[in-house]
Amino acid sequence: MALRVSNRSLRLPVVWRKFSPFSQRQSLHNGPDTVEELLERHLDSPKTSKDEEDERVVRQRLTSTKREALALYRDILRASRFFLWTNEKGIPWRDILRANARREFEEARFERDPEVIARLLVGGRDAVETAVDKAVEKHRQLLERRSTDDNPRS
């Protein structure tokens, strides 16, 4: 009589793991190749750290001015919605203001001098505030005219 052994009873649970040969290669070789590279990486000279610090400050300043410039551009687009009337050629002032803003931002796109950038941002912010104030005044005048036309005084 032959004894039959079933493979099903001997099966062991298999745990599948994600295997990526590239991740193992990267983790095996993250360190420096030579002693000089090791020393360069871990022993900073004061000049290098100062240069890196200055570079970091410049990078932060550029990102903050970039953020301010984008905020100003968005504010200009939002404010241009209030200019509903047209010029003498029939072009809406909204479109003219947007085109001029785009042109001026493109002209100053590659400006790197922080003082010039700050001056442009302050001037642009003042111009937007002035334009919005004028638009509000113009709307107020139009509403007053309409109310006096609708309710004529005897």
C-alpha positions as CSV (number, residue, x, y, z in Angstrom):
1,M,0.0,0.0,0.0
2,A,1.4,3.4,-1.0
3,L,1.2,6.4,1.3
4,R,0.0,9.5,-0.4
5,V,1.2,12.8,0.9
6,S,-0.7,15.9,-0.2
7,N,1.2,19.1,-0.9
8,R,-1.8,21.1,0.3
9,S,-1.3,20.1,3.8
10,L,2.4,21.2,3.8
11,R,1.9,24.6,2.3
12,L,3.2,27.4,4.4
13,P,1.8,30.9,4.3
14,V,3.8,33.2,2.0
15,V,4.3,36.8,2.8
16,W,4.7,38.9,-0.3
17,R,6.8,42.0,0.0
18,K,7.3,44.7,-2.6
19,F,10.7,44.2,-3.9
20,S,12.5,47.0,-5.7
21,P,16.1,46.3,-6.7
22,F,16.7,50.1,-7.2
23,S,15.7,51.0,-3.6
24,Q,18.2,48.5,-2.2
25,R,21.0,49.8,-4.4
26,Q,20.3,53.4,-3.3
27,S,20.2,52.4,0.4
28,L,23.5,50.5,0.1
29,H,25.3,53.4,-1.5
30,N,24.2,56.6,0.1
31,G,27.6,57.4,1.6
32,P,30.6,59.2,0.2
33,D,33.1,57.3,-2.0
34,T,36.3,58.6,-0.4
35,V,37.5,59.9,2.9
36,E,37.8,63.4,1.4
37,E,34.2,63.4,0.4
38,L,33.3,62.3,3.9
39,L,35.3,65.1,5.4
40,E,33.8,67.7,3.0
41,R,30.3,66.6,3.8
42,H,30.7,66.7,7.6
43,L,33.2,69.4,8.2
44,D,31.9,72.7,6.9
45,S,34.3,75.6,6.5
46,P,33.0,78.9,7.8
47,K,33.2,80.5,4.4
48,T,31.0,77.8,2.9
49,S,28.4,78.0,5.6
50,K,28.2,81.8,5.3
51,D,27.8,81.5,1.5
52,E,25.1,79.0,2.0
53,E,23.4,81.2,4.5
54,D,23.5,84.2,2.2
55,E,22.2,82.1,-0.6
56,R,19.3,80.9,1.5
57,V,18.4,84.5,2.5
58,V,18.5,85.6,-1.1
59,R,16.3,82.6,-2.1
60,Q,13.8,83.4,0.6
61,R,13.7,87.1,-0.4
62,L,13.1,86.1,-4.0
63,T,10.4,83.7,-3.2
64,S,8.7,86.3,-0.9
65,T,8.9,89.0,-3.7
66,K,7.7,86.4,-6.2
67,R,4.7,85.7,-3.9
68,E,4.1,89.4,-3.5
69,A,4.2,89.9,-7.2
70,L,1.7,87.1,-7.9
71,A,-0.6,88.5,-5.2
72,L,-0.4,92.0,-6.8
73,Y,-1.1,90.5,-10.2
74,R,-4.2,88.7,-8.8
75,D,-5.3,91.9,-7.1
76,I,-5.1,93.8,-10.4
77,L,-7.2,91.1,-12.1
78,R,-9.7,91.2,-9.4
79,A,-9.8,95.0,-9.4
80,S,-10.2,95.2,-13.1
81,R,-13.7,93.6,-12.8
82,F,-15.0,96.9,-11.4
83,F,-14.1,98.8,-14.6
84,L,-17.2,98.0,-16.7
85,W,-17.3,101.1,-18.9
86,T,-15.6,101.4,-22.3
87,N,-13.1,103.9,-23.7
88,E,-13.7,106.1,-26.7
89,K,-12.8,103.2,-29.1
90,G,-15.4,100.9,-27.4
91,I,-12.9,98.7,-25.7
92,P,-13.8,97.8,-22.1
93,W,-11.4,99.4,-19.6
94,R,-11.2,96.0,-17.9
95,D,-9.5,94.5,-20.9
96,I,-7.1,97.5,-21.3
97,L,-6.1,97.3,-17.6
98,R,-5.4,93.6,-17.8
99,A,-3.4,93.9,-21.0
100,N,-1.3,96.8,-19.5
101,A,-0.7,94.8,-16.2
102,R,0.4,91.8,-18.2
103,R,2.8,93.9,-20.3
104,E,4.3,95.6,-17.3
105,F,4.8,92.3,-15.4
106,E,6.4,90.8,-18.5
107,E,8.8,93.7,-18.8
108,A,9.9,93.4,-15.2
109,R,10.0,89.6,-15.3
110,F,13.8,89.2,-15.3
111,E,14.5,92.0,-12.8
112,R,16.9,90.8,-10.1
113,D,17.7,94.0,-8.1
114,P,15.8,93.8,-4.8
115,E,15.4,97.6,-4.6
116,V,13.9,97.9,-8.0
117,I,11.6,95.0,-7.4
118,A,10.4,96.5,-4.1
119,R,9.9,99.9,-5.8
120,L,7.8,98.2,-8.6
121,L,5.7,96.3,-6.0
122,V,5.0,99.4,-3.9
123,G,4.2,101.5,-7.0
124,G,1.9,98.7,-8.3
125,R,0.1,98.4,-5.0
126,D,-0.4,102.2,-4.8
127,A,-1.7,102.2,-8.4
128,V,-4.2,99.4,-7.7
129,E,-5.5,101.2,-4.6
130,T,-5.9,104.5,-6.5
131,A,-7.6,102.8,-9.4
132,V,-10.0,101.0,-7.1
133,D,-10.8,104.2,-5.2
134,K,-11.6,106.0,-8.5
135,A,-13.7,103.1,-9.6
136,V,-15.7,103.2,-6.4
137,E,-16.2,106.9,-6.8
138,K,-17.3,106.5,-10.4
139,H,-19.8,103.8,-9.3
140,R,-21.1,106.1,-6.5
141,Q,-21.6,108.9,-9.0
142,L,-23.4,106.7,-11.4
143,L,-25.7,105.5,-8.6
144,E,-26.4,109.0,-7.5
145,R,-27.2,110.0,-11.1
146,R,-29.6,107.1,-11.5
147,S,-31.3,107.9,-8.2
148,T,-31.8,111.6,-9.1
149,D,-33.0,110.6,-12.6
150,D,-35.5,108.1,-11.1
151,N,-36.7,110.5,-8.4
152,P,-36.9,113.9,-10.0
153,R,-37.3,116.7,-7.5
154,S,-40.1,119.2,-8.4
